[in-house]
Amino acid sequence: MENISDVKGGAPEVNEPGWKKALSLGLRYGLPVVLTVLLVVYMFKKVNFSEMWELIRHGVDYWWILLAMGISVFSHVFRAARWRLQLSALGIRPPFMALCCSIFGCYALNLVFPRLGEVWRCTYIASSQKASFTSVLGSMIGDRLADTLMVLLLLLLCLVVASPALEAFLTKYPVGRDFVNLLSQVWFWAAAVGAILLGWVLLRAFRNTVVVKKLKEMALNMWTGFSVVARMKGRWQFLWLTLCIWGCYYFQLYVAFYAFDFTRELCHGPGMAGGLTPCLVAFVLSSISMAIPSNGGLGPWNLAIMFGLAVYGVSDAQGTAFSMLQWSGQTVMLIILGIFTMAYISVSRKNNRRLIEETVEEAEK
């Protein structure tokens, strides 16, 4: 994979004390691992492990899991196509397969180092196309903002069709109750506004310093990449591809519901909405849980799925069996795509070197 320090437009290197660097690395990579382990331990404490294992061994139609794995590949391809629109508006036009592999590699890398995949994805494209890293990063932020808006819209949809389930999620657990109470406090919003104002004052006071000027330059490049969505020619196509991405996310989970008897029954509720709603609740909760840094979503994603299913009477052992099998299937697919990405990058480098050598030979003749 590409070297981040080689990217044009990247942030300057900063010599940090050893203990600060160690602390930063520990928080960035150690915290997700700790969260993952704690949440997985908590999850398995709640279930009968032998019952869960029996369900996985004898109660699964694996063809549906394989189908869900296949659908997930299309979600990555649609994401690459959507990102191509943003990059094209910035004058950056990498090969489509390179974009697909940047997405494959991003999610595969996130299995090991959460959030590092996004940095590598931008680094790979920026370095291969000799483009500004911060502009590419800004386009990726726009990509993620679109996903955030989709989660919010799906949450609103859930509030309409399955409000009792979400209310139960927010009130059953202490964290949910505390979060709701926090948002209702005047002092919380006053502190948030105060922090924003303080940041603005500090930036104004030190606006002529080298650090602030560099931050402004980086922010401007990021804004260029981010704001391109609102003014680019293919913005309606961008919207359509966003729906395709999230449609794939939803239906890969819905298809997996047919792998187990207890989840298949939920798909046969009264009316069309009745059959789709249980999956929608689990899908929205699991999407929100991905904001928690963990290795590939392991832990928070599984717990969110478990709770979404428990709302409709699925036991903890059944919910754990479903979530672990579905997560495992998606993880295997990401590993396969990650291996494909490494092979593609290796072959591309060899082809580029051969092309350069042939060009040099022709010039010498």
Beta strands, then each sheet from edge to edge (+ up, - down):
end
